[in-house]
Amino acid sequence: MSRLLVVDDEPNVLYSLETCLSSNTLEVISAGTAKEGLRLVETRKPDAVILDVRLPDMSGLDAYDRIRQIDPRLPVIVITAFAKTETAIEAIRRGAFEYLLKPVDFHRLREVVQKALVVSRLSHVPAVFDAEMEETDRPTDRIVGRAASMQEVYKSIGRVAPQDVTVLILGESGTGKELVARSIYHYSRRGEGPFLAINCAAIPEALLESELFGHERGAFTGADQRRIGKFEQVSGGTIFLDEIADMSAATQAKVLRLLQEQRFERVGANETIQTDVRLITATNKNLQALVDEGKFRQDLYYRLNGFTIQLPPLRDRRDDLPLLIDHFLRQFNRELGKNVRAVMPDARRVLESHGWPGNVRELQSALKYAMLHATSEILTADCLPENLRPSHPLPAPAVVAPAAGTLDVAPLVRKLLEGKEPDIYRQVYAAVDRVVLEEVLRHVRGNQLQAAELLGISRTTLRAKLRSLGLAVEKWLLPEGDYPPRKGP
């Protein structure tokens, strides 16, 4: 459950905000003075704060500065009954999340609070990439994968995170670009500063420049108040711009100058603003092709392309599927209050045969759907989204293996071709897996650690393969005398 602190000296305002915002996912706590509010920031550690700028014991700016000293990443929403006051605007300039006028529009307030809670989570919950790290109760977002391509991603994060340079993250939708950006942020020297993620494609082109750089009153129709932009608001921190290929030419020019000089002007202003932000960007498009077509500035591309991280699609690291499936099972068991312990072989075959055009995000969504529809502690193929299920059930992998424990692949392939079976590659692959795993486990007498080392895979992957093939390790845990003597060391 998230926690929101409201600091206001008007009891009716406190009551209204608590009634309006409290829910089964959000706890609202309150304070009538700045001193009490600061105490609650330290002791109750809220995820966001609503702060009135006029309090009986302290000015709004002083209260805000004290909150920043306690936790510089905590989003603070400033509210005021004085529309012309510069105090709220100054608080935003110093880094406050947003300011709203009283009487508060509750619909607008709910939207702002939800955005603040998202920003708070992005800043406070680390994105870890240590694939060997054990699962803990501490909130973390994990980048899961042990494929060689993912090991290169981890190395790149480790190299670039401590360096205060611009990073460009490339990859298809759903590959985890924001997680990588957050991991760079958390391992960087700015890890205690604010972090903000902005999807350029989700903001109308006409408003994106104002969102990033701010605007002066009267700069355009509807600009009835000065607005502080994100580059000014997050000074000292890190900004992640996703889908940068969707920026207009004017915004591209301003971002280029920001990278060169850390300076910019608000829309409709002549005053130059100095800032200090680290920029991490991402796109799923081919920027070089857009440059060649004249749709993206070449000089900006060169600036962004100083250090590039390429994320592999899920189809190119299919060995990571068992790891990802087990990770999301644990995650959704916690989030949904479930106790799903295993995935049936038929469901695993469906998951492993799917192409995953939406990558890890699609897999995550499919497993969450399946767990919501599960009626027992086992996931079956019937629980999966309908678009994943084949029109005809996938047959169990066929195995043609002589008694000697070997597999002649050619007859198996011919048999599958004659029977017009689907997914021949998957079935042959599973048949080979069965023979290899049985022989290796027989050789090490069921010792999974030794088996994983000999196979060159992790124990998690080994256990997942055993489950998908319906193999039980206990089969090989027999008395020593039942086996031929082991050869070698």
Secondary structure in CASP SS format (residue, H / E / C, confidence):
PFRMAT SS
TARGET T0000
AUTHOR 0000-0000-0000
METHOD secondary structure of the structure
MODEL  1
M C 1.00
S E 1.00
R E 1.00
L E 1.00
L E 1.00
V E 1.00
V E 1.00
D C 1.00
D C 1.00
E C 1.00
P H 1.00
N H 1.00
V H 1.00
L H 1.00
Y H 1.00
S H 1.00
L H 1.00
E H 1.00
T H 1.00
C H 1.00
L H 1.00
S C 1.00
S E 1.00
N C 1.00
T C 1.00
L E 1.00
E E 1.00
V E 1.00
I E 1.00
S E 1.00
A E 1.00
G C 1.00
T C 1.00
A H 1.00
K H 1.00
E H 1.00
G H 1.00
L H 1.00
R H 1.00
L H 1.00
V H 1.00
E H 1.00
T H 1.00
R C 1.00
K C 1.00
P C 1.00
D C 1.00
A E 1.00
V E 1.00
I E 1.00
L E 1.00
D E 1.00
V C 1.00
R E 1.00
L C 1.00
P C 1.00
D C 1.00
M C 1.00
S E 1.00
G H 1.00
L H 1.00
D H 1.00
A H 1.00
Y H 1.00
D H 1.00
R H 1.00
I H 1.00
R H 1.00
Q H 1.00
I H 1.00
D C 1.00
P C 1.00
R C 1.00
L C 1.00
P C 1.00
V E 1.00
I E 1.00
V E 1.00
I E 1.00
T E 1.00
A C 1.00
F C 1.00
A C 1.00
K C 1.00
T C 1.00
E C 1.00
T H 1.00
A H 1.00
I H 1.00
E H 1.00
A H 1.00
I H 1.00
R H 1.00
R C 1.00
G C 1.00
A C 1.00
F C 1.00
E E 1.00
Y E 1.00
L E 1.00
L E 1.00
K C 1.00
P C 1.00
V C 1.00
D C 1.00
F H 1.00
H H 1.00
R H 1.00
L H 1.00
R H 1.00
E H 1.00
V H 1.00
V H 1.00
Q H 1.00
K H 1.00
A H 1.00
L H 1.00
V H 1.00
V H 1.00
S H 1.00
R H 1.00
L H 1.00
S H 1.00
H H 1.00
V C 1.00
P C 1.00
A E 1.00
V E 1.00
F C 1.00
D C 1.00
A C 1.00
E C 1.00
M C 1.00
E C 1.00
E C 1.00
T C 1.00
D C 1.00
R C 1.00
P C 1.00
T C 1.00
D E 1.00
R E 1.00
I C 1.00
V C 1.00
G C 1.00
R C 1.00
A C 1.00
A H 1.00
S H 1.00
M H 1.00
Q H 1.00
E H 1.00
V H 1.00
Y H 1.00
K H 1.00
S H 1.00
I H 1.00
G H 1.00
R H 1.00
V H 1.00
A C 1.00
P C 1.00
Q C 1.00
D C 1.00
V C 1.00
T C 1.00
V E 1.00
L E 1.00
I E 1.00
L E 1.00
G C 1.00
E C 1.00
S C 1.00
G C 1.00
T C 1.00
G C 1.00
K H 1.00
E H 1.00
L H 1.00
V H 1.00
A H 1.00
R H 1.00
S H 1.00
I H 1.00
Y H 1.00
H H 1.00
Y C 1.00
S C 1.00
R C 1.00
R C 1.00
G C 1.00
E C 1.00
G C 1.00
P C 1.00
F E 1.00
L E 1.00
A E 1.00
I E 1.00
N E 1.00
C H 1.00
A H 1.00
A H 1.00
I C 1.00
P C 1.00
E H 1.00
A H 1.00
L H 1.00
L H 1.00
E H 1.00
S H 1.00
E H 1.00
L H 1.00
F H 1.00
G E 1.00
H E 1.00
E C 1.00
R C 1.00
G C 1.00
A C 1.00
F C 1.00
T C 1.00
G C 1.00
A C 1.00
D C 1.00
Q C 1.00
R C 1.00
R E 1.00
I E 1.00
G C 1.00
K H 1.00
F H 1.00
E H 1.00
Q H 1.00
V C 1.00
S C 1.00
G C 1.00
G C 1.00
T E 1.00
I E 1.00
F E 1.00
L E 1.00
D E 1.00
E C 1.00
I H 1.00
A H 1.00
D H 1.00
M C 1.00
S C 1.00
A H 1.00
A H 1.00
T H 1.00
Q H 1.00
A H 1.00
K H 1.00
V H 1.00
L H 1.00
R H 1.00
L H 1.00
L H 1.00
Q H 1.00
E H 1.00
Q C 1.00
R E 1.00
F E 1.00
E E 1.00
R C 1.00
V E 1.00
G C 1.00
A C 1.00
N C 1.00
E C 1.00
T E 1.00
I E 1.00
Q E 1.00
T C 1.00
D C 1.00
V C 1.00
R E 1.00
L E 1.00
I E 1.00
T E 1.00
A E 1.00
T E 1.00
N C 1.00
K C 1.00
N C 1.00
L H 1.00
Q H 1.00
A H 1.00
L H 1.00
V H 1.00
D H 1.00
E C 1.00
G C 1.00
K C 1.00
F C 1.00
R C 1.00
Q H 1.00
D H 1.00
L H 1.00
Y H 1.00
Y H 1.00
R H 1.00
L H 1.00
N C 1.00
G C 1.00
F C 1.00
T E 1.00
I E 1.00
Q E 1.00
L C 1.00
P C 1.00
P C 1.00
L H 1.00
R H 1.00
D H 1.00
R C 1.00
R H 1.00
D H 1.00
D H 1.00
L H 1.00
P H 1.00
L H 1.00
L H 1.00
I H 1.00
D H 1.00
H H 1.00
F H 1.00
L H 1.00
R H 1.00
Q H 1.00
F H 1.00
N H 1.00
R H 1.00
E H 1.00
L H 1.00
G C 1.00
K C 1.00
N C 1.00
V C 1.00
R C 1.00
A E 1.00
V E 1.00
M C 1.00
P H 1.00
D H 1.00
A H 1.00
R H 1.00
R H 1.00
V H 1.00
L H 1.00
E H 1.00
S H 1.00
H C 1.00
G C 1.00
W C 1.00
P C 1.00
G C 1.00
N H 1.00
V H 1.00
R H 1.00
E H 1.00
L H 1.00
Q H 1.00
S H 1.00
A H 1.00
L H 1.00
K H 1.00
Y H 1.00
A H 1.00
M H 1.00
L H 1.00
H H 1.00
A C 1.00
T C 1.00
S C 1.00
E C 1.00
I E 1.00
L E 1.00
T C 1.00
A H 1.00
D H 1.00
C H 1.00
L C 1.00
P C 1.00
E C 1.00
N C 1.00
L C 1.00
R C 1.00
P C 1.00
S C 1.00
H C 1.00
P C 1.00
L C 1.00
P C 1.00
A C 1.00
P C 1.00
A C 1.00
V C 1.00
V C 1.00
A C 1.00
P C 1.00
A C 1.00
A C 1.00
G C 1.00
T C 1.00
L C 1.00
D C 1.00
V H 1.00
A H 1.00
P H 1.00
L H 1.00
V H 1.00
R H 1.00
K H 1.00
L H 1.00
L H 1.00
E H 1.00
G C 1.00
K C 1.00
E C 1.00
P C 1.00
D C 1.00
I H 1.00
Y H 1.00
R H 1.00
Q H 1.00
V H 1.00
Y H 1.00
A H 1.00
A H 1.00
V H 1.00
D H 1.00
R H 1.00
V H 1.00
V H 1.00
L H 1.00
E H 1.00
E H 1.00
V H 1.00
L H 1.00
R H 1.00
H H 1.00
V C 1.00
R C 1.00
G C 1.00
N C 1.00
Q H 1.00
L H 1.00
Q H 1.00
A H 1.00
A H 1.00
E H 1.00
L H 1.00
L H 1.00
G C 1.00
I C 1.00
S C 1.00
R H 1.00
T H 1.00
T H 1.00
L H 1.00
R H 1.00
A H 1.00
K H 1.00
L H 1.00
R H 1.00
S H 1.00
L H 1.00
G C 1.00
L C 1.00
A C 1.00
V H 1.00
E H 1.00
K H 1.00
W H 1.00
L C 1.00
L C 1.00
P C 1.00
E H 1.00
G H 1.00
D H 1.00
Y C 1.00
P C 1.00
P C 1.00
R C 1.00
K C 1.00
G C 1.00
P C 1.00
END
